[in-house]
Amino acid sequence: MKRVLDENLIYEILSVVEEIPLGCVATYGQIARLIGKEKNARLVGKVLSMAQYYGDYPCHRVVNHAGRLVPGWAEQGELLQEEGVFLQTNGHVSLERYQWNY
């Protein structure tokens, strides 16, 4: 069965992303839990990959469960560092230090 992305769901995800404070990060799974779809972290990633079609959202503040940045998006690290989020030597964000406590 094919599922269609519902615009309400897209905006629900993006509204959570919009709430991530400057200098903090959230994980895909964290956002999925906040919208009541805890098993849909990949859906969050899919929506964020299309976010530019819906407005200007701070998608650079979203990382994976290990603090890894989006592969192939070099600007993400630069944007985070401009906000005071420093990367570890492995290029990941320390979730202990920077994860958003909603």
Secondary structure, 3 states (H helix, E strand, C coil): CCCCCCHHHHHHHHHHHHHCCCCCEEEHHHHHHHCCCCCCHHHHHHHHHCHHHCCCCCHHHEECCCCCCCCCCHHHHHHHHHCCCCECCCCCECHHHHECCC
